[in-house]
Amino acid sequence: MRAISRIGITMGDPAGIGPEVICKALAIMPDEERAATLVIGDRVFMERASRLVNASLTFAAAGGEVPAGAVGLVEIAAPNRDAILPGQLSADAGEAACRCVRKAVEMALAGEIDVIVTASLNKAALRAAGYPMNGHAGLLAHFTGVARSYAVLACPALTVIHVTTHVSLARAAATCSVERILDTIRAAQRHMVSAGVARPRIAVAAFNPHCGEGGLYGSEDDEFVAPAVAAARAEGLDASGPIPGDVVFIQAVDGKYDIVVAQHHDQGHIPAKLIGRHETVNVSAGLPVLRTSVDHGTAFDIAWKGIADPANMQAAIALARRMRRVDQPQFGGPS
């Protein structure tokens, strides 16, 4: 029986719903799991959230002896705490969220925690604080020194990894290449192995409708997708494709494949969120640390009202418990 993963949960933007959904998730967590969980954030906001949702949590400094039933806390004081107001965008809140992520990365790289679980941050607040990154993905890549990571959306019925995400469709087509798709297939392999699937069955979605119909609807599938799949198979990966996007997700949900490589943002995000709803979890693949995240924003409109649903945070924690580091992939390509 393997040990329970040590999880570090980052507070997220303190003006948003992060602290309260964390407290709600912690309150119903089994004692054994709570003992293997710590929060990285500001004590004042976490205790305030616990009172708000009647969680009756006790936070104790992590690193020392945490009393039974208490939650370990790595204290990251928010700047100008009194100026951070519920539901209001601010640079101070963005800085607080960023400091939590930085500390979590440091702890994961040092082996002090096994998996990072992130509560939501606000991209505008992040930029106001002087971090010109595209949310958590950019921050994590920056703090780990990785040039590229991969967005994975996972729910019980479907797991999707993306070749491109926050770019236009025109840009996605312009950056389509054999190497980019092959790297994503390799990342899909590593991610699924870390999640406990020994030999993942990887489906690669076509870029164009009907795989381009021999060039009638575009040449990307013939020029890039098919050769990337062939190269992956030559490395020993169980990859199939290109498969038309209007059938590949149905096949995956029906159990034919373990993960789908989507070519662009909406191709993967729409089916994953439609099928998984509140159970869909965001995962960053291709990093030297393991990280899962809620798949929603800071919800400033309902923040600090005690009504935020913790289901997605619970799902992110549950997936984090199942993940394990894969340091030596048994196939070709970059690690």
C-alpha positions as CSV (number, residue, x, y, z in Angstrom):
1,M,0.0,0.0,0.0
2,R,1.6,3.2,-1.1
3,A,1.9,6.3,1.1
4,I,-0.5,9.1,0.8
5,S,0.9,11.9,-1.3
6,R,2.1,15.0,0.6
7,I,0.1,17.9,-0.9
8,G,0.7,21.6,-0.7
9,I,-2.4,23.8,-1.5
10,T,-1.7,27.4,-2.6
11,M,-4.2,30.0,-1.3
12,G,-4.8,31.6,-4.6
13,D,-5.9,35.2,-4.9
14,P,-7.0,36.2,-1.4
15,A,-9.7,38.5,-2.8
16,G,-11.3,35.5,-4.6
17,I,-12.9,32.2,-3.5
18,G,-9.7,30.3,-3.0
19,P,-9.5,30.4,0.8
20,E,-13.1,29.4,1.3
21,V,-13.1,26.4,-1.1
22,I,-9.9,25.2,0.4
23,C,-11.4,25.4,3.9
24,K,-14.5,23.6,2.8
25,A,-12.5,20.8,1.2
26,L,-10.2,20.5,4.3
27,A,-13.2,20.3,6.6
28,I,-14.6,17.1,5.1
29,M,-11.2,15.5,4.4
30,P,-10.4,12.3,6.2
31,D,-7.9,12.8,9.1
32,E,-5.2,10.7,7.4
33,E,-5.3,12.9,4.3
34,R,-5.5,16.1,6.2
35,A,-2.4,15.1,8.0
36,A,-0.6,14.8,4.7
37,T,-1.9,18.2,3.5
38,L,-0.6,21.7,4.1
39,V,-1.7,25.1,3.0
40,I,0.7,27.7,1.6
41,G,-0.8,31.1,2.3
42,D,-1.7,33.9,4.6
43,R,-2.9,32.8,8.1
44,V,-5.3,35.8,8.5
45,F,-7.2,35.0,5.3
46,M,-7.3,31.3,5.9
47,E,-8.6,31.6,9.4
48,R,-11.1,34.2,8.2
49,A,-12.3,31.8,5.6
50,S,-12.6,29.0,8.1
51,R,-14.8,31.1,10.3
52,L,-16.9,32.2,7.2
53,V,-17.7,28.6,6.2
54,N,-17.9,27.3,9.8
55,A,-15.1,24.8,9.1
56,S,-13.7,25.0,12.6
57,L,-10.1,24.5,11.3
58,T,-7.0,25.0,13.3
59,F,-3.9,26.0,11.4
60,A,-0.5,25.2,12.8
61,A,3.0,26.1,11.5
62,A,4.2,23.4,9.1
63,G,7.7,22.1,9.7
64,G,7.1,21.5,13.4
65,E,4.7,19.1,15.1
66,V,1.2,19.7,13.8
67,P,-1.4,18.6,16.3
68,A,-3.8,15.9,15.3
69,G,-6.7,17.3,13.3
70,A,-4.9,20.6,12.6
71,V,-3.8,21.7,9.2
72,G,-0.2,22.5,8.5
73,L,0.3,26.1,7.3
74,V,3.3,27.6,5.5
75,E,2.9,31.3,6.3
76,I,3.1,33.6,3.3
77,A,2.1,37.0,4.5
78,A,0.2,39.1,2.0
79,P,1.5,42.6,1.3
80,N,-0.8,45.4,2.5
81,R,-3.3,42.8,3.9
82,D,-5.8,45.4,5.0
83,A,-6.0,46.9,1.5
84,I,-7.1,43.5,0.0
85,L,-10.9,43.5,-0.2
86,P,-13.3,40.8,-1.1
87,G,-14.0,40.6,-4.8
88,Q,-11.8,43.5,-5.7
89,L,-8.9,43.2,-8.1
90,S,-5.6,44.5,-6.7
91,A,-1.9,44.2,-7.3
92,D,-1.4,43.3,-3.6
93,A,-3.7,40.2,-4.0
94,G,-1.9,39.3,-7.2
95,E,1.5,39.5,-5.4
96,A,0.2,37.4,-2.5
97,A,-1.0,34.7,-4.9
98,C,2.3,34.7,-6.8
99,R,4.4,34.4,-3.6
100,C,2.4,31.3,-2.6
101,V,3.1,29.6,-6.0
102,R,6.8,30.5,-5.8
103,K,7.0,28.9,-2.3
104,A,5.1,25.8,-3.4
105,V,7.5,25.3,-6.3
106,E,10.5,25.6,-4.0
107,M,9.0,23.0,-1.7
108,A,8.2,20.6,-4.5
109,L,11.7,20.9,-6.0
110,A,13.2,20.3,-2.6
111,G,11.0,17.2,-2.1
112,E,9.1,18.7,0.9
113,I,5.8,18.1,-0.9
114,D,4.9,15.6,-3.6
115,V,2.2,17.5,-5.5
116,I,1.1,21.2,-5.7
117,V,-2.7,21.9,-5.8
118,T,-3.4,25.5,-6.8
119,A,-6.5,27.6,-6.0
120,S,-7.4,30.2,-8.6
121,L,-5.5,33.4,-9.2
122,N,-6.5,36.4,-11.3
123,K,-4.5,37.1,-14.4
124,A,-5.2,40.8,-14.3
125,A,-4.1,41.0,-10.7
126,L,-1.0,39.1,-11.5
127,R,0.0,41.5,-14.2
128,A,-0.8,44.5,-12.0
129,A,1.7,43.0,-9.6
130,G,4.3,43.0,-12.3
131,Y,4.2,39.4,-13.5
132,P,3.6,39.5,-17.3
133,M,2.7,35.7,-17.3
134,N,-0.4,34.0,-18.6
135,G,-1.6,32.7,-15.2
136,H,-0.3,29.7,-13.4
137,A,1.2,28.1,-16.5
138,G,3.5,31.0,-17.0
139,L,4.4,31.3,-13.4
140,L,5.2,27.6,-13.0
141,A,7.3,27.5,-16.1
142,H,9.2,30.7,-14.9
143,F,9.8,29.4,-11.4
144,T,10.9,25.9,-12.6
145,G,13.0,27.2,-15.6
146,V,11.0,25.2,-18.1
147,A,10.5,26.6,-21.6
148,R,7.1,24.9,-22.2
149,S,4.5,23.1,-20.2
150,Y,1.3,21.4,-21.4
151,A,-2.3,22.0,-20.4
152,V,-4.2,18.8,-19.4
153,L,-7.8,18.7,-18.5
154,A,-8.9,15.6,-16.7
155,C,-12.2,14.2,-15.4
156,P,-13.2,10.6,-14.6
157,A,-14.5,10.0,-18.2
158,L,-11.9,11.9,-20.3
159,T,-8.4,13.3,-20.2
160,V,-7.2,15.8,-22.8
161,I,-3.8,17.4,-23.4
162,H,-3.3,20.3,-25.7
163,V,-0.7,21.1,-28.4
164,T,-1.6,24.8,-28.2
165,T,-3.9,26.7,-25.8
166,H,-4.1,30.5,-25.5
167,V,-3.5,31.4,-29.1
168,S,-5.8,32.2,-32.1
169,L,-6.8,29.4,-34.5
170,A,-4.6,31.1,-37.1
171,R,-1.7,31.0,-34.7
172,A,-2.3,27.4,-33.9
173,A,-2.2,26.5,-37.6
174,A,1.0,28.6,-38.1
175,T,2.8,26.8,-35.2
176,C,1.6,23.3,-36.1
177,S,4.7,21.1,-36.6
178,V,5.7,17.5,-36.4
179,E,8.0,18.2,-33.4
180,R,5.5,20.2,-31.5
181,I,2.8,17.5,-31.8
182,L,5.3,14.7,-31.1
183,D,6.5,16.5,-27.9
184,T,2.8,16.8,-26.8
185,I,2.3,13.0,-27.4
186,R,5.4,12.3,-25.3
187,A,4.0,14.6,-22.5
188,A,0.7,12.7,-22.7
189,Q,2.6,9.5,-22.1
190,R,4.5,10.9,-19.1
191,H,1.4,12.4,-17.6
192,M,-0.7,9.2,-17.8
193,V,2.1,7.1,-16.4
194,S,2.4,9.5,-13.5
195,A,-1.4,9.0,-13.0
196,G,-0.9,5.3,-12.8
197,V,-1.6,4.1,-16.4
198,A,1.4,1.8,-17.3
199,R,0.9,1.8,-21.1
200,P,-1.4,4.7,-22.1
201,R,-3.5,4.5,-25.3
202,I,-3.0,7.9,-26.8
203,A,-5.5,9.3,-29.4
204,V,-4.3,12.2,-31.5
205,A,-7.1,14.4,-32.8
206,A,-7.0,15.8,-36.4
207,F,-6.3,19.5,-36.8
208,N,-8.9,19.9,-39.6
209,P,-12.5,18.5,-40.1
210,H,-12.4,14.9,-41.4
211,C,-8.6,14.9,-41.1
212,G,-8.5,17.4,-44.0
213,E,-10.1,15.1,-46.5
214,G,-6.8,14.6,-48.4
215,G,-6.0,18.3,-48.4
216,L,-9.5,19.5,-49.3
217,Y,-9.9,21.1,-45.8
218,G,-6.3,21.8,-45.0
219,S,-3.0,20.0,-45.2
220,E,-1.9,20.0,-41.5
221,D,-3.0,16.5,-40.8
222,D,-1.1,15.0,-43.7
223,E,2.0,17.1,-43.3
224,F,2.3,17.2,-39.5
225,V,-0.1,15.1,-37.5
226,A,0.3,11.8,-39.2
227,P,4.1,12.0,-39.3
228,A,4.1,12.9,-35.6
229,V,2.0,9.9,-34.7
230,A,4.2,7.6,-36.8
231,A,7.3,9.0,-35.0
232,A,5.7,8.4,-31.6
233,R,4.8,4.8,-32.6
234,A,8.4,4.3,-33.7
235,E,9.5,5.3,-30.1
236,G,7.2,2.6,-28.7
237,L,4.2,4.7,-27.7
238,D,0.7,3.4,-28.3
239,A,-0.4,6.4,-30.3
240,S,-3.2,6.5,-32.9
241,G,-4.3,9.2,-35.3
242,P,-5.1,11.6,-36.8
243,I,-8.6,10.9,-35.7
244,P,-11.4,13.3,-36.7
245,G,-12.3,15.6,-33.8
246,D,-16.0,14.9,-34.0
247,V,-15.5,11.2,-33.1
248,V,-12.2,10.9,-31.1
249,F,-13.7,12.2,-27.8
250,I,-16.6,9.8,-28.1
251,Q,-14.2,7.0,-28.6
252,A,-12.2,8.1,-25.5
253,V,-15.2,8.3,-23.3
254,D,-16.3,4.9,-24.5
255,G,-12.9,3.5,-23.2
256,K,-11.0,3.1,-26.4
257,Y,-8.3,5.6,-25.4
258,D,-6.8,6.9,-22.1
259,I,-6.0,10.4,-23.3
260,V,-6.7,12.6,-26.3
261,V,-4.1,15.0,-27.8
262,A,-6.2,18.0,-28.9
263,Q,-4.6,20.4,-31.4
264,H,-5.9,23.7,-30.0
265,H,-7.7,25.2,-27.0
266,D,-11.4,24.8,-27.8
267,Q,-11.0,21.5,-29.4
268,G,-10.0,20.0,-26.1
269,H,-11.6,22.4,-23.6
270,I,-15.2,22.2,-24.8
271,P,-15.6,18.4,-24.5
272,A,-13.6,18.1,-21.3
273,K,-15.6,20.8,-19.5
274,L,-18.9,19.7,-21.0
275,I,-18.4,16.1,-20.0
276,G,-16.6,16.6,-16.7
277,R,-18.3,19.8,-15.5
278,H,-17.3,20.4,-11.8
279,E,-15.1,17.3,-11.9
280,T,-12.7,18.6,-14.6
281,V,-9.3,19.4,-13.2
282,N,-6.5,21.4,-14.7
283,V,-3.1,19.7,-14.7
284,S,0.3,21.1,-15.9
285,A,2.3,18.4,-17.7
286,G,6.0,18.8,-18.7
287,L,7.2,20.4,-15.4
288,P,9.7,19.0,-13.0
289,V,7.0,19.3,-10.3
290,L,3.5,17.8,-10.2
291,R,0.6,20.2,-10.1
292,T,-3.2,20.0,-10.3
293,S,-5.6,22.9,-10.1
294,V,-9.2,24.0,-10.0
295,D,-10.6,24.7,-13.4
296,H,-12.4,27.9,-12.5
297,G,-11.5,31.5,-11.8
298,T,-11.5,33.7,-8.7
299,A,-15.3,34.3,-9.0
300,F,-15.0,37.8,-7.5
301,D,-18.8,38.2,-7.8
302,I,-19.4,35.6,-5.1
303,A,-16.1,35.8,-3.2
304,W,-16.3,35.8,0.6
305,K,-20.0,35.1,0.7
306,G,-19.5,31.6,1.9
307,I,-21.4,30.1,-1.1
308,A,-18.6,28.9,-3.4
309,D,-18.8,25.2,-4.3
310,P,-15.7,23.3,-3.2
311,A,-16.4,20.3,-5.6
312,N,-13.7,21.3,-8.1
313,M,-11.1,21.8,-5.4
314,Q,-12.0,18.4,-4.0
315,A,-11.5,16.9,-7.5
316,A,-8.1,18.6,-7.9
317,I,-7.0,17.2,-4.5
318,A,-8.3,13.7,-5.4
319,L,-6.3,13.6,-8.6
320,A,-3.2,14.9,-6.9
321,R,-3.4,12.0,-4.4
322,R,-3.3,9.6,-7.4
323,M,-0.3,11.2,-9.1
324,R,3.3,10.0,-8.9
325,R,6.6,11.5,-10.2
326,V,7.9,9.9,-13.4
327,D,11.6,10.7,-13.6
328,Q,12.9,8.2,-16.2
329,P,10.5,7.9,-19.1
330,Q,11.1,4.7,-21.0
331,F,10.8,6.1,-24.5
332,G,12.6,8.6,-26.7
333,G,12.4,12.3,-26.8
334,P,13.1,15.0,-24.3
335,S,12.3,14.4,-20.6
